[in-house]
Amino acid sequence: MAKAQSVEKKAQTPKRTVEKPNGTDDASFHWRSAISFDAPSTATLMRKVLKGLAVDFVREKSERSYSQLYAVLPFPRVAYVFRFNISAPAPLVIDIYETHPATYGPLAFMELPAVNDQNIELARKVLRALVRELPRPPWKFTAGQRVQHGLMNPDILRARSHWRELGIAD
C-alpha cells in the first residue's frame, strides 16, 4: 500500500526542465578528436578551407581549461582556442586547441560542440576539405607522436573512430 502511494506521489511532482545553452537541442551531439597536427597550422588551413568553400565565418578567440599532470599532481591550465564560428549556410562552431596533458609536449584537438541535422552536412564538407589539404589524415599519428604521448593514449587510439562517426575516415 505504501509503495502505491509513493508511485502516485512521484507521478504528481512536476518534472524540472533545464534550458539548453545557446539554443542547442536534444538531437545535437558533441564531437571531439585528437589531431596529429599542431593547432596553429591546422587553424591556418581551416581558415583557407572555409574561404575556399565561401562560407560566412568569424574567427574568434577563446580559452579552454584543462589539467596538466606533474608527477602525480594535476595543475589547472588554460589552452588558447582557435574558434571558427560559421553562420551560413548552417550554424556551426569549430574549435581547435592544444593541451599539454603532461611534460611530454602538446596534443592538439578539434572539437565541434553541437552537431545536429541542420549542420552535419556542412561539418562533413568542411572536414573532408580540411583532410584533403593536410599532408596526411589527422587521425594518423606518427610513431614519434605515439611514443611521445604514450603508446596506449586513449585520445590517439580513438581518433580514427571519432572521424568515422562523421563519415570521414575510411
N, CA and C of each residue as an Amber inpcrd file, in Angstrom:
protein
   510
   0.8220000  -1.1900000   0.0000000   0.0000000   0.0000000   0.0000000
   0.8730000   1.2620000   0.0000000   1.9360000   1.2490000   0.7940000
   2.8240000   2.4070000   0.8620000   3.5600000   2.5990000  -0.4630000
   3.8440000   1.4880000  -1.1270000   4.5320000   1.5640000  -2.4080000
   3.6450000   2.2250000  -3.4620000   2.3620000   1.9280000  -3.4410000
   1.4260000   2.5270000  -4.3910000   1.3130000   4.0340000  -4.1560000
   1.3610000   4.4680000  -2.8970000   1.2820000   5.8940000  -2.5890000
   2.5360000   6.6260000  -3.0890000   3.6990000   5.9990000  -2.9390000
   4.9260000   6.6480000  -3.3950000   4.9570000   6.7720000  -4.9150000
   4.3780000   5.7920000  -5.6300000   4.3070000   5.8650000  -7.0780000
   3.3920000   7.0130000  -7.4870000   2.2410000   7.1600000  -6.7770000
   1.3310000   8.2650000  -7.0760000   2.0040000   9.6040000  -6.7980000
   2.7630000   9.6700000  -5.7190000   3.4410000  10.9080000  -5.3440000
   4.4750000  11.3090000  -6.4060000   5.2140000  10.3360000  -6.9260000
   6.1870000  10.6090000  -7.9830000   5.5020000  11.0980000  -9.2420000
   4.3440000  10.5490000  -9.5500000   3.6330000  10.9410000 -10.7520000
   3.0940000  12.3640000 -10.6430000   2.7940000  12.8140000  -9.4250000
   2.2140000  14.1330000  -9.2360000   3.2530000  15.2480000  -9.2490000
   4.4960000  14.9660000  -8.8860000   5.5050000  16.0170000  -8.8430000
   5.8970000  16.4120000 -10.2620000   5.9000000  17.7200000 -10.5470000
   6.2550000  18.1500000 -11.9080000   7.7320000  17.9240000 -12.1770000
   8.0410000  17.5760000 -13.4060000   9.4290000  17.3610000 -13.7810000
  10.1020000  18.7060000 -13.9940000  11.3120000  18.8140000 -13.5280000
  12.0880000  20.0270000 -13.7220000  12.7830000  19.9580000 -15.0710000
  12.7510000  21.0540000 -15.7730000  13.4220000  21.1060000 -17.0580000
  14.5660000  22.1000000 -16.9880000  15.6090000  21.7960000 -17.7130000
  16.7830000  22.6580000 -17.7670000  16.8840000  23.2120000 -19.1740000
  17.0620000  24.5150000 -19.2880000  17.2110000  25.1120000 -20.6070000
  18.5690000  24.7580000 -21.1830000  18.5830000  24.4260000 -22.4510000
  19.8350000  24.1120000 -23.1320000  20.5660000  25.4040000 -23.4550000
  21.8850000  25.4720000 -23.2190000  22.6130000  26.7010000 -23.5340000
  22.7070000  26.9510000 -25.0300000  22.6530000  28.2050000 -25.4130000
  22.8190000  28.6550000 -26.7960000  21.8300000  28.0180000 -27.7670000
  20.6720000  27.6450000 -27.2770000  19.6410000  27.1260000 -28.1630000
  19.9240000  25.7560000 -28.7420000  20.8170000  24.9690000 -28.1420000
  21.0730000  23.6280000 -28.6670000  19.8940000  22.7330000 -28.3260000
  19.6190000  21.7770000 -29.1630000  18.5070000  20.8740000 -28.9300000
  19.0190000  19.4970000 -28.5270000  18.0690000  18.6110000 -28.1790000
  18.4380000  17.2780000 -27.7150000  19.0370000  16.4320000 -28.8270000
  18.7510000  16.7570000 -30.0780000  19.2300000  15.9470000 -31.1930000
  20.6910000  16.2240000 -31.5320000  21.2940000  17.2150000 -30.9130000
  22.6850000  17.5190000 -31.2280000  23.6280000  16.6850000 -30.3690000
  24.8480000  16.4960000 -30.8610000  25.8600000  15.7880000 -30.0900000
  27.1730000  16.5320000 -30.1710000  28.0380000  16.2370000 -29.2370000
  29.3400000  16.8810000 -29.1190000  30.3800000  15.9620000 -29.7400000
  31.2050000  16.4980000 -30.6480000  32.2410000  15.7050000 -31.3130000
  33.6020000  16.2970000 -30.9680000  34.5440000  15.4280000 -30.6070000
  35.8960000  15.8570000 -30.2450000  36.8730000  14.7650000 -30.6410000
  38.0070000  15.1700000 -31.2350000  39.0180000  14.2000000 -31.6190000
  40.4050000  14.8100000 -31.5120000  41.3630000  13.9730000 -31.1320000
  42.7670000  14.3880000 -31.1750000  43.1780000  14.4700000 -32.6340000
  44.0490000  15.4230000 -32.9530000  44.5510000  15.5510000 -34.3190000
  46.0740000  15.5170000 -34.2840000  46.6570000  15.0340000 -35.3580000
  48.1040000  14.7960000 -35.3760000  48.9190000  16.0150000 -35.8080000
  48.2970000  17.1660000 -35.9710000  48.9970000  18.3910000 -36.3490000
  48.8080000  19.4370000 -35.2630000  49.7120000  20.4010000 -35.1960000
  49.5940000  21.4350000 -34.1690000  48.4230000  22.3620000 -34.4850000
  47.9010000  22.9870000 -33.4450000  46.7050000  23.8150000 -33.5730000
  46.9040000  25.0380000 -34.4680000  48.0050000  25.8040000 -34.3460000
  48.1330000  26.9860000 -35.2120000  48.1500000  26.6670000 -36.7050000
  48.8780000  25.6290000 -37.1120000  48.9180000  25.2990000 -38.5410000
  47.5780000  24.7330000 -39.0120000  46.8910000  23.9630000 -38.1740000
  45.5770000  23.4370000 -38.5360000  44.5670000  24.5750000 -38.6440000
  44.6620000  25.5580000 -37.7500000  43.7570000  26.7090000 -37.8050000
  43.9930000  27.5250000 -39.0750000  45.2490000  27.6600000 -39.4870000
  45.5620000  28.3770000 -40.7320000  44.9430000  27.6610000 -41.9290000
  45.0750000  26.3430000 -41.9700000  44.4680000  25.5730000 -43.0590000
  42.9430000  25.6230000 -42.9940000  42.3900000  25.6310000 -41.7830000
  40.9300000  25.7070000 -41.6320000  40.4140000  27.0240000 -42.2110000
  41.1150000  28.1100000 -41.9380000  40.7190000  29.4110000 -42.4910000
  40.7460000  29.3660000 -44.0260000  41.7940000  28.7570000 -44.5860000
  41.9150000  28.6370000 -46.0440000  40.7640000  27.8030000 -46.6120000
  40.4360000  26.7080000 -45.9510000  39.3490000  25.8310000 -46.4040000
  38.0120000  26.5610000 -46.3520000  37.7510000  27.2740000 -45.2590000
  36.4740000  27.9750000 -45.1190000  36.3370000  29.0890000 -46.1630000
  37.4310000  29.7900000 -46.4490000  37.3830000  30.8130000 -47.5000000
  37.1660000  30.1690000 -48.8630000  37.7960000  29.0170000 -49.1050000
  37.6280000  28.3080000 -50.3690000  36.2190000  27.7900000 -50.5750000
  35.5450000  27.4160000 -49.4850000  34.1670000  26.9290000 -49.5790000
  33.1540000  28.0690000 -49.5810000  33.6190000  29.3010000 -49.4030000
  32.7750000  30.5050000 -49.4150000  31.6700000  30.4480000 -48.3620000
  32.0270000  30.0430000 -47.1430000  31.0620000  30.0790000 -46.0480000
  31.2950000  31.3440000 -45.2270000  30.2230000  31.8430000 -44.6170000
  30.3340000  33.0200000 -43.7570000  30.8170000  32.5690000 -42.3880000
  31.9930000  33.0570000 -41.9720000  32.5210000  32.6680000 -40.6680000
  33.2450000  33.8370000 -40.0320000  33.3910000  33.7430000 -38.7240000
  34.1420000  34.7150000 -37.9350000  35.1180000  33.9240000 -37.0930000
  36.3610000  34.3520000 -37.0940000  37.3980000  33.7160000 -36.2750000
  37.4330000  34.4300000 -34.9370000  37.1570000  33.7090000 -33.8610000
  37.1030000  34.2970000 -32.5280000  38.1880000  33.7090000 -31.6430000
  38.5340000  34.4490000 -30.5980000  39.4850000  33.9750000 -29.6010000
  38.7040000  33.4030000 -28.4230000  39.2220000  32.3480000 -27.8660000
  38.5750000  31.7410000 -26.7220000  39.6250000  31.0040000 -25.9000000
  39.2250000  30.5160000 -24.7480000  40.1160000  29.7300000 -23.8870000
  39.3730000  28.5060000 -23.3840000  40.1410000  27.4800000 -23.0740000
  39.5720000  26.2470000 -22.5360000  40.4590000  25.7930000 -21.3880000
  39.8540000  25.4370000 -20.2880000  40.6430000  24.9930000 -19.1390000
  40.8160000  23.4740000 -19.1750000  41.9530000  23.0290000 -18.6670000
  42.2550000  21.6020000 -18.5790000  43.2640000  21.4070000 -17.4530000
  43.6150000  20.1790000 -17.1550000  44.5850000  19.8810000 -16.1000000
  45.8640000  19.3360000 -16.7030000  47.0000000  19.8290000 -16.1980000
  48.2940000  19.3090000 -16.6100000  48.8640000  18.5370000 -15.4360000
  49.3860000  17.3690000 -15.7180000  49.8620000  16.4900000 -14.6670000
  51.3740000  16.6130000 -14.4950000  51.8010000  16.9490000 -13.2850000
  53.2210000  16.9340000 -12.9100000  53.3770000  15.8890000 -11.8250000
  54.1940000  14.8690000 -12.1160000  54.3620000  13.7290000 -11.2120000
  52.9810000  13.1240000 -10.9830000  52.3640000  13.3610000  -9.8390000
  51.0250000  12.8500000  -9.5840000  50.0370000  13.9670000  -9.2580000
  50.4640000  15.2190000  -9.3790000  49.6040000  16.3440000  -9.0290000
  49.0720000  17.0480000 -10.2750000  47.7570000  17.2000000 -10.3720000
  47.2070000  17.9480000 -11.5080000  47.2410000  19.4530000 -11.2380000
  47.6250000  20.2250000 -12.2310000  47.6350000  21.6790000 -12.1330000
  46.6790000  22.2460000 -13.1720000  45.8690000  23.2230000 -12.7920000
  44.9510000  23.8080000 -13.7750000  45.7130000  24.6400000 -14.8120000
  45.3420000  24.4990000 -16.0600000  45.9560000  25.2330000 -17.1620000
  44.8480000  25.7430000 -18.0890000  45.2270000  26.6570000 -18.9650000
  44.2840000  27.2070000 -19.9350000  44.8940000  27.0830000 -21.3220000
  44.1140000  26.5900000 -22.2660000  44.5620000  26.4550000 -23.6530000
  43.9170000  27.5470000 -24.5030000  44.6800000  28.1050000 -25.4160000
  44.1660000  29.0740000 -26.3790000  43.3730000  28.3140000 -27.4340000
  42.1620000  28.7710000 -27.7160000  41.2870000  28.0900000 -28.6690000
  41.1360000  28.9360000 -29.9310000  41.3930000  28.3080000 -31.0740000
  41.1070000  28.9170000 -32.3610000  39.6600000  28.5360000 -32.6820000
  38.7390000  29.4830000 -32.5430000  37.3110000  29.2000000 -32.7390000
  36.8370000  29.7960000 -34.0610000  36.2130000  28.9440000 -34.8640000
  35.6190000  29.3660000 -36.1220000  34.1100000  29.2670000 -35.9590000
  33.4560000  30.4280000 -35.9530000  32.0150000  30.4960000 -35.7700000
  31.3770000  30.7110000 -37.1420000  30.8030000  29.6530000 -37.6930000
  30.2080000  29.6920000 -39.0310000  28.7290000  30.0270000 -38.8870000
  28.2750000  31.0260000 -39.6500000  26.8750000  31.4290000 -39.5600000
  26.0450000  30.9600000 -40.7570000  26.6590000  30.8500000 -41.9220000
  25.9010000  30.4290000 -43.1090000  26.7980000  29.5270000 -43.9510000
  26.2960000  28.5030000 -44.5520000  24.9150000  28.1260000 -44.8040000
  24.2000000  27.4750000 -43.6240000  24.9050000  27.0440000 -42.5900000
  24.2810000  26.4940000 -41.3800000  25.1460000  26.8950000 -40.1920000
  24.5380000  27.0970000 -39.0330000  25.3410000  27.4770000 -37.8630000
  26.2040000  26.3050000 -37.3730000  27.4940000  26.5670000 -37.2350000
  28.4380000  25.5330000 -36.8120000  29.6150000  26.2080000 -36.1200000
  30.1010000  25.6150000 -35.0450000  31.2710000  26.1160000 -34.3310000
  32.3460000  25.0390000 -34.3880000  33.5650000  25.4390000 -34.7730000
  34.7010000  24.5210000 -34.8160000  35.7910000  25.0990000 -33.9230000
  36.2140000  24.3300000 -32.9300000  37.2900000  24.7390000 -32.0250000
  38.5210000  23.8840000 -32.2900000  39.6800000  24.5300000 -32.3370000
  40.9580000  23.8350000 -32.4810000  41.8640000  24.3560000 -31.3750000
  42.4360000  23.4510000 -30.5800000  43.2710000  23.8770000 -29.4600000
  44.2980000  22.8040000 -29.1170000  45.3160000  23.2110000 -28.3590000
  46.3610000  22.2890000 -27.8970000  46.3540000  22.2350000 -26.3820000
  46.5160000  21.0390000 -25.8640000  46.6970000  20.8670000 -24.4270000
  48.0940000  20.3000000 -24.1900000  48.5710000  20.4770000 -22.9900000
  49.8380000  19.8830000 -22.5470000  49.4920000  18.9770000 -21.3650000
  48.9790000  17.7750000 -21.6390000  48.4920000  16.9270000 -20.5570000
  49.5690000  16.5020000 -19.5560000  50.7970000  16.4590000 -19.9630000
  51.9110000  16.1440000 -19.0640000  53.1380000  16.8950000 -19.5900000
  54.2960000  16.5070000 -19.1610000  55.5050000  17.2510000 -19.5240000
  56.0500000  16.8790000 -20.8920000  55.3980000  15.9970000 -21.6260000
  55.9780000  15.4870000 -22.8640000  55.5850000  16.2500000 -24.1200000
  54.8070000  17.2870000 -24.0520000  54.5180000  18.0680000 -25.2450000
  53.0400000  18.2430000 -25.5180000  52.7400000  19.0790000 -26.5070000
  51.3380000  19.3990000 -26.7860000  50.6150000  18.3000000 -27.5580000
  49.3160000  18.1990000 -27.2900000  48.4310000  17.3000000 -28.0140000
  47.2580000  18.1550000 -28.4940000  47.0580000  18.2230000 -29.8020000
  46.0340000  19.0880000 -30.3820000  44.7020000  18.3510000 -30.5060000
  43.6250000  19.1260000 -30.4140000  42.2750000  18.5910000 -30.5250000
  41.4500000  19.4650000 -31.4560000  40.4750000  18.8440000 -32.1010000
  39.4610000  19.5570000 -32.8550000  38.1260000  19.1790000 -32.2350000
  37.2630000  20.1680000 -32.1010000  36.0100000  19.9440000 -31.4020000
  34.8710000  20.6660000 -32.1040000  33.7470000  19.9860000 -32.2140000
  32.5040000  20.5750000 -32.7090000  31.5030000  20.4640000 -31.5570000
  31.2200000  21.5710000 -30.8550000  30.3830000  21.4970000 -29.6580000
  28.9540000  21.0280000 -29.8920000  28.3690000  21.3430000 -31.0400000
  26.9780000  20.9510000 -31.2900000  26.8040000  20.5730000 -32.7580000
  26.7300000  19.2670000 -33.0050000  26.4760000  18.7710000 -34.3550000
  25.0470000  18.2370000 -34.3700000  24.2590000  18.6830000 -35.3460000
  22.8710000  18.2450000 -35.4330000  22.4860000  18.0470000 -36.8980000
  21.2060000  17.7450000 -37.1390000  20.7370000  17.5010000 -38.5050000
  20.9080000  18.7250000 -39.3940000  20.8470000  19.9040000 -38.7890000
  20.9290000  21.1430000 -39.5570000  22.3390000  21.3990000 -40.1000000
  23.3840000  21.0020000 -39.3480000  24.7420000  21.3640000 -39.7550000
  25.6760000  20.1860000 -40.0210000  25.2000000  18.9680000 -39.9660000
  26.1080000  17.8270000 -40.1070000  26.6940000  17.7390000 -41.5180000
  25.9230000  18.0680000 -42.5350000  26.4550000  18.0110000 -43.9000000
  27.5310000  19.0750000 -44.1170000  27.3310000  20.2600000 -43.5330000
  28.3530000  21.3010000 -43.6170000  29.6120000  20.8640000 -42.8740000
  29.4460000  20.2510000 -41.7070000  30.5990000  19.7710000 -40.9350000
  31.3840000  18.7500000 -41.7450000  30.6920000  17.8170000 -42.3660000
  31.3700000  16.8100000 -43.1890000  32.0950000  17.4490000 -44.3630000
  31.4470000  18.3890000 -45.0120000  32.0390000  19.0520000 -46.1660000
  33.3120000  19.8030000 -45.7700000  33.2580000  20.5380000 -44.6630000
  34.4100000  21.3100000 -44.2010000  35.5370000  20.3820000 -43.7730000
  35.2250000  19.3530000 -43.0020000  36.2760000  18.4560000 -42.5050000
  36.8850000  17.6220000 -43.6300000  36.0940000  17.2160000 -44.6010000
  36.6640000  16.4910000 -45.7560000  37.6060000  17.3870000 -46.5430000
  37.2260000  18.6530000 -46.7210000  38.1010000  19.5990000 -47.4240000
  39.3870000  19.8250000 -46.6330000  39.2830000  19.8860000 -45.3040000
  40.4710000  20.0510000 -44.4630000  41.3890000  18.8370000 -44.5890000
  40.8270000  17.6400000 -44.5750000  41.6260000  16.4130000 -44.6930000
  42.3740000  16.3920000 -46.0270000  41.7350000  16.8730000 -47.0910000
  42.4100000  16.9270000 -48.4050000  43.5880000  17.9010000 -48.3860000
  43.5180000  18.9670000 -47.5940000  44.5940000  19.9600000 -47.5300000
  45.7780000  19.5020000 -46.6770000  45.5430000  18.6230000 -45.7350000
  46.6070000  18.1740000 -44.8340000  47.5120000  17.1570000 -45.5260000
  48.7980000  17.0840000 -45.1440000  49.7140000  16.1330000 -45.7830000
  49.3920000  14.6680000 -45.4880000  48.7220000  14.4000000 -44.3930000
  48.2530000  13.0480000 -44.0710000  46.9570000  13.1960000 -43.2660000
  46.1710000  12.1540000 -43.1460000  44.9350000  12.2690000 -42.3730000
  45.2210000  12.6730000 -40.9160000  44.3790000  13.4990000 -40.3230000
  44.6390000  13.9800000 -38.9630000  44.5090000  12.9050000 -37.8920000
  43.9210000  11.7620000 -38.1990000  43.8040000  10.6830000 -37.2320000
  45.0070000   9.7430000 -37.2730000  45.9240000   9.9310000 -38.2190000
  47.1240000   9.0880000 -38.3130000  48.2980000   9.8050000 -37.6430000
  48.6750000   9.3130000 -36.4960000  49.7820000   9.8940000 -35.7400000
  51.0770000   9.1890000 -36.1210000  52.1710000   9.9340000 -36.1470000
  53.4650000   9.3420000 -36.4590000  53.9170000   8.4730000 -35.2870000
  54.9000000   7.6140000 -35.5460000  55.4400000   6.7630000 -34.4770000
  56.0270000   7.6230000 -33.3620000  56.6870000   8.7090000 -33.7280000
  57.2510000   9.6100000 -32.7230000  56.1810000  10.2360000 -31.8460000
  55.0530000  10.6310000 -32.4380000  53.9560000  11.1970000 -31.6490000
  53.3560000  10.1530000 -30.7240000  53.2180000   8.9290000 -31.2190000
  52.6500000   7.8660000 -30.3820000  53.5550000   7.5680000 -29.1760000
  54.8610000   7.5360000 -29.4000000  55.7920000   7.2950000 -28.2980000
  55.7940000   8.4850000 -27.3450000  55.7630000   9.7000000 -27.8990000
  55.8020000  10.9030000 -27.0830000  54.5980000  10.9940000 -26.1460000
  53.4160000  10.6530000 -26.6290000  52.2000000  10.7870000 -25.8280000
  51.7820000   9.4890000 -25.1560000  52.4850000   8.4310000 -25.4170000
  52.1490000   7.1430000 -24.8210000  51.4980000   6.2410000 -25.8520000
  52.0050000   5.0410000 -25.9680000  51.5040000   4.1140000 -26.9790000
  50.0390000   3.7450000 -26.7700000  49.5690000   3.8420000 -25.5360000
  48.1890000   3.4750000 -25.2370000  47.3310000   4.6950000 -24.8960000
  47.7260000   5.8740000 -25.3530000  46.9460000   7.0770000 -25.0910000
  45.5520000   6.9310000 -25.7110000  44.4870000   6.9860000 -24.9170000
  43.1500000   6.7580000 -25.4620000  42.7140000   7.8040000 -26.4890000
  43.1770000   9.0400000 -26.3550000  42.8040000  10.0650000 -27.3330000
  43.3620000   9.7350000 -28.7140000  44.5800000   9.2370000 -28.7510000
  45.1980000   8.8650000 -30.0290000  44.5780000   7.5810000 -30.5670000
  44.3320000   6.6090000 -29.6980000  43.7600000   5.3390000 -30.1390000
  42.3480000   5.4970000 -30.6840000  41.5880000   6.4440000 -30.1580000
  40.1960000   6.6290000 -30.5820000  40.0320000   7.6570000 -31.7050000
  41.0950000   8.2970000 -32.1360000  40.9880000   9.3760000 -33.1210000
  40.3060000   8.9130000 -34.4080000  40.7280000   7.8040000 -34.9540000
  40.1450000   7.3220000 -36.2120000  38.6510000   7.0280000 -36.0550000
  38.2640000   6.4160000 -34.9530000  36.8400000   6.1080000 -34.7540000
  36.0120000   7.3830000 -34.6010000  36.5840000   8.4270000 -34.0280000
  35.8640000   9.6970000 -33.9190000  35.6160000  10.2900000 -35.3090000
  36.6090000  10.2090000 -36.1900000  36.4320000  10.7180000 -37.5490000
  35.4560000   9.8350000 -38.3220000  35.4110000   8.5420000 -38.0100000
  34.4470000   7.6470000 -38.6590000  33.0150000   7.9920000 -38.2670000
  32.8310000   8.4870000 -37.0320000  31.4800000   8.8560000 -36.5880000
  30.8450000   9.8690000 -37.5290000  31.6480000  10.7340000 -38.0950000
  31.1270000  11.7440000 -39.0290000  31.1900000  11.2740000 -40.4840000
  31.6990000  10.0730000 -40.7030000  31.7610000   9.5210000 -42.0570000
  32.9360000  10.0670000 -42.8590000  34.0250000  10.4020000 -42.1940000
  35.1730000  10.9870000 -42.8970000  36.3220000  10.0040000 -43.0190000
  36.6470000   9.2890000 -41.9570000  37.7510000   8.3130000 -42.0080000
  37.2910000   7.0590000 -42.7440000  38.2620000   6.3720000 -43.3260000
  37.9410000   5.1460000 -44.0450000  37.6510000   3.9940000 -43.1270000
